[in-house]
């Protein structure tokens, strides 16, 4: 299966979430299950690797993608490059 699905019944206690194998959503659901085992339940893991979870309806959020200007994108890229340089420098100091 290569489909995503989120469904719930109005007034229900949980939403059903279906995610395909090797997807970021599947990884996020497993992470949420580890952090909140009383709220996030794995209902089924299929042979193809897809999963079906029950999650609280309040966890469902739809948010538009952030739109960045070229300048904002450039600044974010510079910050990320600096972060990786700092991380590498710290690792080099530890290994010395």
N, CA, C and O atoms as CSV, one atom per row, in Angstrom:
chain,resi,resn,atom,element,x,y,z
A,1,UNK,N,N,0.837,-1.172,0.000
A,1,UNK,CA,C,0.000,0.000,0.000
A,1,UNK,C,C,0.888,1.243,0.000
A,1,UNK,O,O,1.927,1.270,0.659
A,2,UNK,N,N,0.485,2.238,-0.719
A,2,UNK,CA,C,1.266,3.463,-0.788
A,2,UNK,C,C,0.369,4.671,-0.536
A,2,UNK,O,O,0.527,5.717,-1.165
A,3,UNK,N,N,-0.586,4.511,0.402
A,3,UNK,CA,C,-1.533,5.580,0.677
A,3,UNK,C,C,-1.449,6.019,2.126
A,3,UNK,O,O,-1.133,5.232,3.019
A,4,UNK,N,N,-1.742,7.294,2.338
A,4,UNK,CA,C,-1.880,7.846,3.675
A,4,UNK,C,C,-3.370,8.038,3.921
A,4,UNK,O,O,-4.122,8.343,2.996
A,5,UNK,N,N,-3.795,7.860,5.164
A,5,UNK,CA,C,-5.192,8.105,5.483
A,5,UNK,C,C,-5.356,8.515,6.932
A,5,UNK,O,O,-4.712,7.958,7.821
A,6,UNK,N,N,-6.228,9.496,7.169
A,6,UNK,CA,C,-6.589,9.904,8.524
A,6,UNK,C,C,-8.105,9.994,8.548
A,6,UNK,O,O,-8.703,10.665,7.708
A,7,UNK,N,N,-8.731,9.320,9.508
A,7,UNK,CA,C,-10.180,9.349,9.591
A,7,UNK,C,C,-10.610,9.278,11.046
A,7,UNK,O,O,-9.951,8.655,11.878
A,8,UNK,N,N,-11.735,9.933,11.338
A,8,UNK,CA,C,-12.325,9.831,12.660
A,8,UNK,C,C,-13.805,10.151,12.572
A,8,UNK,O,O,-14.275,10.763,11.613
A,9,UNK,N,N,-14.518,9.727,13.586
A,9,UNK,CA,C,-15.951,9.970,13.676
A,9,UNK,C,C,-16.166,11.154,14.609
A,9,UNK,O,O,-15.592,11.201,15.697
A,10,UNK,N,N,-16.984,12.100,14.193
A,10,UNK,CA,C,-17.266,13.272,15.023
A,10,UNK,C,C,-17.759,12.812,16.386
A,10,UNK,O,O,-18.684,12.007,16.493
A,11,UNK,N,N,-17.126,13.339,17.420
A,11,UNK,CA,C,-17.483,12.950,18.775
A,11,UNK,C,C,-16.740,11.714,19.257
A,11,UNK,O,O,-16.915,11.285,20.398
A,12,UNK,N,N,-15.903,11.135,18.384
A,12,UNK,CA,C,-15.130,9.951,18.756
A,12,UNK,C,C,-13.960,10.310,19.653
A,12,UNK,O,O,-13.676,11.484,19.892
A,13,UNK,N,N,-13.286,9.276,20.145
A,13,UNK,CA,C,-12.156,9.496,21.047
A,13,UNK,C,C,-10.814,9.418,20.343
A,13,UNK,O,O,-9.813,9.891,20.882
A,14,UNK,N,N,-10.766,8.841,19.168
A,14,UNK,CA,C,-9.491,8.657,18.482
A,14,UNK,C,C,-9.667,8.808,16.977
A,14,UNK,O,O,-10.775,8.734,16.445
A,15,UNK,N,N,-8.537,9.023,16.310
A,15,UNK,CA,C,-8.478,9.044,14.850
A,15,UNK,C,C,-7.708,7.813,14.401
A,15,UNK,O,O,-6.772,7.383,15.075
A,16,UNK,N,N,-8.088,7.255,13.287
A,16,UNK,CA,C,-7.353,6.159,12.673
A,16,UNK,C,C,-6.388,6.733,11.647
A,16,UNK,O,O,-6.790,7.516,10.787
A,17,UNK,N,N,-5.125,6.350,11.731
A,17,UNK,CA,C,-4.109,6.872,10.814
A,17,UNK,C,C,-3.431,5.697,10.115
A,17,UNK,O,O,-2.936,4.775,10.765
A,18,UNK,N,N,-3.414,5.741,8.795
A,18,UNK,CA,C,-2.747,4.728,7.984
A,18,UNK,C,C,-1.547,5.375,7.314
A,18,UNK,O,O,-1.657,6.459,6.740
A,19,UNK,N,N,-0.399,4.708,7.387
A,19,UNK,CA,C,0.825,5.232,6.775
A,19,UNK,C,C,1.567,4.103,6.074
A,19,UNK,O,O,1.632,2.988,6.591
A,20,UNK,N,N,2.128,4.384,4.895
A,20,UNK,CA,C,2.886,3.360,4.170
A,20,UNK,C,C,4.252,3.112,4.804
A,20,UNK,O,O,4.727,3.894,5.627
A,21,UNK,N,N,4.866,2.011,4.401
A,21,UNK,CA,C,6.203,1.691,4.910
A,21,UNK,C,C,7.197,2.746,4.448
A,21,UNK,O,O,6.989,3.413,3.434
A,22,UNK,N,N,8.271,2.887,5.201
A,22,UNK,CA,C,9.376,3.809,4.872
A,22,UNK,C,C,8.890,5.236,4.663
A,22,UNK,O,O,9.357,5.934,3.763
A,23,UNK,N,N,7.946,5.666,5.503
A,23,UNK,CA,C,7.468,7.056,5.404
A,23,UNK,C,C,7.791,7.798,6.696
A,23,UNK,O,O,7.909,7.195,7.762
A,24,UNK,N,N,7.929,9.096,6.583
A,24,UNK,CA,C,8.203,9.912,7.761
A,24,UNK,C,C,7.051,9.823,8.754
A,24,UNK,O,O,7.274,9.834,9.965
A,25,UNK,N,N,5.821,9.735,8.253
A,25,UNK,CA,C,4.662,9.641,9.148
A,25,UNK,C,C,4.712,8.343,9.950
A,25,UNK,O,O,4.410,8.345,11.144
A,26,UNK,N,N,5.085,7.249,9.320
A,26,UNK,CA,C,5.188,5.973,10.042
A,26,UNK,C,C,6.216,6.097,11.161
A,26,UNK,O,O,5.962,5.674,12.289
A,27,UNK,N,N,7.368,6.671,10.856
A,27,UNK,CA,C,8.402,6.847,11.879
A,27,UNK,C,C,7.911,7.737,13.013
A,27,UNK,O,O,8.182,7.467,14.183
A,28,UNK,N,N,7.190,8.795,12.667
A,28,UNK,CA,C,6.672,9.709,13.678
A,28,UNK,C,C,5.648,9.009,14.567
A,28,UNK,O,O,5.629,9.229,15.778
A,29,UNK,N,N,4.803,8.174,13.984
A,29,UNK,CA,C,3.806,7.449,14.773
A,29,UNK,C,C,4.475,6.496,15.760
A,29,UNK,O,O,4.046,6.404,16.910
A,30,UNK,N,N,5.508,5.791,15.333
A,30,UNK,CA,C,6.228,4.897,16.251
A,30,UNK,C,C,6.901,5.692,17.364
A,30,UNK,O,O,6.926,5.256,18.515
A,31,UNK,N,N,7.443,6.852,17.024
A,31,UNK,CA,C,8.061,7.709,18.033
A,31,UNK,C,C,7.022,8.189,19.047
A,31,UNK,O,O,7.268,8.170,20.253
A,32,UNK,N,N,5.861,8.617,18.551
A,32,UNK,CA,C,4.787,9.037,19.451
A,32,UNK,C,C,4.317,7.888,20.339
A,32,UNK,O,O,3.995,8.094,21.510
A,33,UNK,N,N,4.279,6.685,19.783
A,33,UNK,CA,C,3.848,5.526,20.558
A,33,UNK,C,C,4.811,5.267,21.722
A,33,UNK,O,O,4.380,4.904,22.816
A,34,UNK,N,N,6.120,5.454,21.483
A,34,UNK,CA,C,7.102,5.261,22.554
A,34,UNK,C,C,6.953,6.315,23.637
A,34,UNK,O,O,7.104,6.018,24.822
A,35,UNK,N,N,6.652,7.563,23.231
A,35,UNK,CA,C,6.519,8.654,24.187
A,35,UNK,C,C,5.182,8.632,24.919
A,35,UNK,O,O,5.101,9.020,26.084
A,36,UNK,N,N,4.135,8.179,24.235
A,36,UNK,CA,C,2.778,8.207,24.790
A,36,UNK,C,C,2.087,6.853,24.583
A,36,UNK,O,O,1.098,6.778,23.855
A,37,UNK,N,N,2.591,5.787,25.209
A,37,UNK,CA,C,2.020,4.460,24.966
A,37,UNK,C,C,0.567,4.327,25.415
A,37,UNK,O,O,-0.155,3.458,24.927
A,38,UNK,N,N,0.139,5.176,26.335
A,38,UNK,CA,C,-1.243,5.121,26.791
A,38,UNK,C,C,-2.208,5.810,25.825
A,38,UNK,O,O,-3.417,5.597,25.910
A,39,UNK,N,N,-1.689,6.632,24.908
A,39,UNK,CA,C,-2.539,7.384,23.986
A,39,UNK,C,C,-2.428,6.919,22.535
A,39,UNK,O,O,-3.416,6.948,21.801
A,40,UNK,N,N,-1.237,6.491,22.115
A,40,UNK,CA,C,-0.986,6.121,20.713
A,40,UNK,C,C,-0.836,4.605,20.635
A,40,UNK,O,O,0.063,4.028,21.247
A,41,UNK,N,N,-1.723,3.969,19.878
A,41,UNK,CA,C,-1.757,2.500,19.813
A,41,UNK,C,C,-1.545,2.013,18.385
A,41,UNK,O,O,-2.211,2.461,17.452
A,42,UNK,N,N,-0.601,1.086,18.235
A,42,UNK,CA,C,-0.427,0.403,16.953
A,42,UNK,C,C,-1.509,-0.664,16.872
A,42,UNK,O,O,-1.545,-1.580,17.694
A,43,UNK,N,N,-2.375,-0.550,15.901
A,43,UNK,CA,C,-3.467,-1.510,15.735
A,43,UNK,C,C,-3.033,-2.640,14.806
A,43,UNK,O,O,-3.338,-3.808,15.048
A,44,UNK,N,N,-2.313,-2.277,13.735
A,44,UNK,CA,C,-1.929,-3.297,12.765
A,44,UNK,C,C,-0.685,-2.879,12.009
A,44,UNK,O,O,-0.589,-1.743,11.546
A,45,UNK,N,N,0.277,-3.798,11.880
A,45,UNK,CA,C,1.408,-3.614,10.969
A,45,UNK,C,C,1.263,-4.677,9.894
A,45,UNK,O,O,1.333,-5.872,10.183
A,46,UNK,N,N,1.060,-4.246,8.656
A,46,UNK,CA,C,0.780,-5.156,7.546
A,46,UNK,C,C,2.056,-5.766,6.977
A,46,UNK,O,O,3.160,-5.289,7.240
A,47,UNK,N,N,1.889,-6.815,6.201
A,47,UNK,CA,C,3.035,-7.503,5.600
A,47,UNK,C,C,3.841,-6.597,4.679
A,47,UNK,O,O,5.046,-6.795,4.525
A,48,UNK,N,N,3.198,-5.609,4.066
A,48,UNK,CA,C,3.918,-4.696,3.170
A,48,UNK,C,C,4.638,-3.582,3.924
A,48,UNK,O,O,5.283,-2.734,3.306
A,49,UNK,N,N,4.533,-3.575,5.263
A,49,UNK,CA,C,5.206,-2.572,6.068
A,49,UNK,C,C,4.338,-1.381,6.431
A,49,UNK,O,O,4.738,-0.552,7.248
A,50,UNK,N,N,3.156,-1.284,5.838
A,50,UNK,CA,C,2.254,-0.186,6.184
A,50,UNK,C,C,1.697,-0.425,7.587
A,50,UNK,O,O,1.697,-1.552,8.083
A,51,UNK,N,N,1.223,0.648,8.218
A,51,UNK,CA,C,0.736,0.558,9.593
A,51,UNK,C,C,-0.601,1.265,9.742
A,51,UNK,O,O,-0.954,2.142,8.954
A,52,UNK,N,N,-1.337,0.861,10.775
A,52,UNK,CA,C,-2.585,1.516,11.153
A,52,UNK,C,C,-2.528,1.778,12.651
A,52,UNK,O,O,-2.354,0.851,13.442
A,53,UNK,N,N,-2.676,3.045,13.042
A,53,UNK,CA,C,-2.606,3.473,14.433
A,53,UNK,C,C,-3.904,4.137,14.853
A,53,UNK,O,O,-4.638,4.671,14.022
A,54,UNK,N,N,-4.179,4.099,16.147
A,54,UNK,CA,C,-5.192,4.951,16.751
A,54,UNK,C,C,-4.450,6.016,17.540
A,54,UNK,O,O,-3.569,5.703,18.341
A,55,UNK,N,N,-4.811,7.287,17.311
A,55,UNK,CA,C,-4.202,8.416,18.023
A,55,UNK,C,C,-5.319,9.333,18.512
A,55,UNK,O,O,-6.422,9.303,17.966
A,56,UNK,N,N,-5.051,10.144,19.530
A,56,UNK,CA,C,-6.065,11.121,19.943
A,56,UNK,C,C,-6.375,12.089,18.794
A,56,UNK,O,O,-5.476,12.490,18.054
A,57,UNK,N,N,-7.631,12.452,18.654
A,57,UNK,CA,C,-8.027,13.382,17.594
A,57,UNK,C,C,-7.272,14.702,17.737
A,57,UNK,O,O,-6.964,15.356,16.740
A,58,UNK,N,N,-6.978,15.086,18.963
A,58,UNK,CA,C,-6.268,16.354,19.168
A,58,UNK,C,C,-4.859,16.339,18.575
A,58,UNK,O,O,-4.261,17.403,18.410
A,59,UNK,N,N,-4.313,15.164,18.250
A,59,UNK,CA,C,-2.990,15.072,17.634
A,59,UNK,C,C,-3.027,15.390,16.142
A,59,UNK,O,O,-1.981,15.636,15.541
A,60,UNK,N,N,-4.211,15.388,15.538
A,60,UNK,CA,C,-4.339,15.642,14.108
A,60,UNK,C,C,-4.287,17.146,13.877
A,60,UNK,O,O,-5.076,17.898,14.448
A,61,UNK,N,N,-3.356,17.574,13.039
A,61,UNK,CA,C,-3.183,18.998,12.754
A,61,UNK,C,C,-2.822,19.150,11.285
A,61,UNK,O,O,-1.947,18.450,10.776
A,62,UNK,N,N,-3.488,20.051,10.620
A,62,UNK,CA,C,-3.168,20.330,9.225
A,62,UNK,C,C,-2.602,21.735,9.177
A,62,UNK,O,O,-3.231,22.693,9.627
A,63,UNK,N,N,-1.414,21.839,8.626
A,63,UNK,CA,C,-0.712,23.118,8.632
A,63,UNK,C,C,-0.086,23.345,7.262
A,63,UNK,O,O,0.586,22.457,6.737
A,64,UNK,N,N,-0.297,24.520,6.675
A,64,UNK,CA,C,0.312,24.782,5.373
A,64,UNK,C,C,1.833,24.887,5.499
A,64,UNK,O,O,2.367,25.251,6.546
A,65,UNK,N,N,2.500,24.562,4.414
A,65,UNK,CA,C,3.959,24.646,4.388
A,65,UNK,C,C,4.385,26.102,4.512
A,65,UNK,O,O,3.752,26.994,3.946
A,66,UNK,N,N,5.463,26.338,5.259
A,66,UNK,CA,C,5.991,27.683,5.430
A,66,UNK,C,C,6.583,28.175,4.118
A,66,UNK,O,O,7.361,27.470,3.477
A,67,UNK,N,N,6.217,29.372,3.728
A,67,UNK,CA,C,6.758,29.952,2.499
A,67,UNK,C,C,7.871,30.926,2.876
A,67,UNK,O,O,7.649,31.877,3.625
A,68,UNK,N,N,9.060,30.681,2.353
A,68,UNK,CA,C,10.227,31.497,2.670
A,68,UNK,C,C,10.648,32.333,1.467
A,68,UNK,O,O,10.504,31.916,0.318
A,69,UNK,N,N,11.169,33.515,1.756
A,69,UNK,CA,C,11.767,34.311,0.693
A,69,UNK,C,C,13.154,33.722,0.410
A,69,UNK,O,O,13.661,32.906,1.179
A,70,UNK,N,N,13.750,34.145,-0.691
A,70,UNK,CA,C,15.105,33.675,-1.015
A,70,UNK,C,C,16.086,34.057,0.091
A,70,UNK,O,O,16.991,33.287,0.413
A,71,UNK,N,N,15.910,35.231,0.667
A,71,UNK,CA,C,16.801,35.685,1.737
A,71,UNK,C,C,16.649,34.809,2.990
A,71,UNK,O,O,17.639,34.451,3.626
A,72,UNK,N,N,15.409,34.470,3.333
A,72,UNK,CA,C,15.176,33.613,4.496
A,72,UNK,C,C,15.757,32.220,4.270
A,72,UNK,O,O,16.336,31.623,5.178
A,73,UNK,N,N,15.595,31.710,3.048
A,73,UNK,CA,C,16.132,30.385,2.715
A,73,UNK,C,C,17.659,30.386,2.817
A,73,UNK,O,O,18.258,29.440,3.329
A,74,UNK,N,N,18.278,31.455,2.325
A,74,UNK,CA,C,19.745,31.602,2.385
A,74,UNK,C,C,20.221,31.674,3.841
A,74,UNK,O,O,21.209,31.037,4.206
A,75,UNK,N,N,19.514,32.452,4.670
A,75,UNK,CA,C,19.885,32.582,6.083
A,75,UNK,C,C,19.746,31.242,6.801
A,75,UNK,O,O,20.597,30.883,7.616
A,76,UNK,N,N,18.691,30.511,6.507
A,76,UNK,CA,C,18.500,29.197,7.125
A,76,UNK,C,C,19.605,28.237,6.697
A,76,UNK,O,O,20.095,27.451,7.508
A,77,UNK,N,N,19.996,28.297,5.435
A,77,UNK,CA,C,21.073,27.449,4.933
A,77,UNK,C,C,22.389,27.771,5.638
A,77,UNK,O,O,23.139,26.868,6.009
A,78,UNK,N,N,22.661,29.044,5.818
A,78,UNK,CA,C,23.893,29.455,6.514
A,78,UNK,C,C,23.896,28.972,7.958
A,78,UNK,O,O,24.917,28.497,8.454
A,79,UNK,N,N,22.750,29.093,8.637
A,79,UNK,CA,C,22.664,28.620,10.028
A,79,UNK,C,C,22.896,27.116,10.099
A,79,UNK,O,O,23.581,26.638,11.003
A,80,UNK,N,N,22.338,26.375,9.165
A,80,UNK,CA,C,22.504,24.916,9.163
A,80,UNK,C,C,23.961,24.538,8.915
A,80,UNK,O,O,24.491,23.648,9.579
A,81,UNK,N,N,24.610,25.209,7.965
A,81,UNK,CA,C,26.021,24.943,7.692
A,81,UNK,C,C,26.876,25.236,8.921
A,81,UNK,O,O,27.780,24.464,9.242
A,82,UNK,N,N,26.605,26.332,9.604
A,82,UNK,CA,C,27.353,26.689,10.807
A,82,UNK,C,C,27.122,25.656,11.909
A,82,UNK,O,O,28.053,25.290,12.627
A,83,UNK,N,N,25.879,25.187,12.041
A,83,UNK,CA,C,25.569,24.181,13.049
A,83,UNK,C,C,26.394,22.907,12.811
A,83,UNK,O,O,26.948,22.333,13.748
A,84,UNK,N,N,26.467,22.474,11.541
A,84,UNK,CA,C,27.221,21.257,11.232
A,84,UNK,C,C,28.724,21.448,11.463
A,84,UNK,O,O,29.405,20.524,11.908
A,85,UNK,N,N,29.242,22.646,11.161
A,85,UNK,CA,C,30.659,22.928,11.430
A,85,UNK,C,C,30.936,22.853,12.928
A,85,UNK,O,O,31.923,22.253,13.356
A,86,UNK,N,N,30.054,23.469,13.723
A,86,UNK,CA,C,30.217,23.439,15.182
A,86,UNK,C,C,30.158,22.012,15.721
A,86,UNK,O,O,30.932,21.641,16.603
A,87,UNK,N,N,29.241,21.222,15.187
A,87,UNK,CA,C,29.111,19.828,15.628
A,87,UNK,C,C,30.371,19.044,15.287
A,87,UNK,O,O,30.867,18.277,16.111
A,88,UNK,N,N,30.892,19.232,14.074
A,88,UNK,CA,C,32.099,18.527,13.666
A,88,UNK,C,C,33.281,18.931,14.533
A,88,UNK,O,O,34.080,18.083,14.932
A,89,UNK,N,N,33.395,20.225,14.828
A,89,UNK,CA,C,34.483,20.709,15.679
A,89,UNK,C,C,34.420,20.093,17.081
A,89,UNK,O,O,35.450,19.718,17.642
A,90,UNK,N,N,33.231,19.991,17.635
A,90,UNK,CA,C,33.061,19.376,18.958
A,90,UNK,C,C,33.445,17.905,18.924
A,90,UNK,O,O,34.094,17.411,19.846
A,91,UNK,N,N,33.044,17.196,17.860
A,91,UNK,CA,C,33.396,15.779,17.740
A,91,UNK,C,C,34.902,15.614,17.595
A,91,UNK,O,O,35.482,14.687,18.160
A,92,UNK,N,N,35.544,16.511,16.838
A,92,UNK,CA,C,36.996,16.447,16.675
A,92,UNK,C,C,37.706,16.679,18.007
A,92,UNK,O,O,38.701,16.017,18.304
A,93,UNK,N,N,37.195,17.624,18.818
A,93,UNK,CA,C,37.788,17.891,20.130
A,93,UNK,C,C,37.655,16.675,21.045
A,93,UNK,O,O,38.576,16.361,21.799
A,94,UNK,N,N,36.527,15.999,20.982
A,94,UNK,CA,C,36.294,14.807,21.812
A,94,UNK,C,C,37.238,13.684,21.398
A,94,UNK,O,O,37.749,12.960,22.253
A,95,UNK,N,N,37.472,13.531,20.110
A,95,UNK,CA,C,38.291,12.437,19.600
A,95,UNK,C,C,39.794,12.675,19.756
A,95,UNK,O,O,40.586,11.756,19.547
A,96,UNK,N,N,40.191,13.880,20.115
A,96,UNK,CA,C,41.628,14.166,20.261
A,96,UNK,C,C,42.186,13.649,21.536
A,96,UNK,O,O,43.377,13.812,21.800
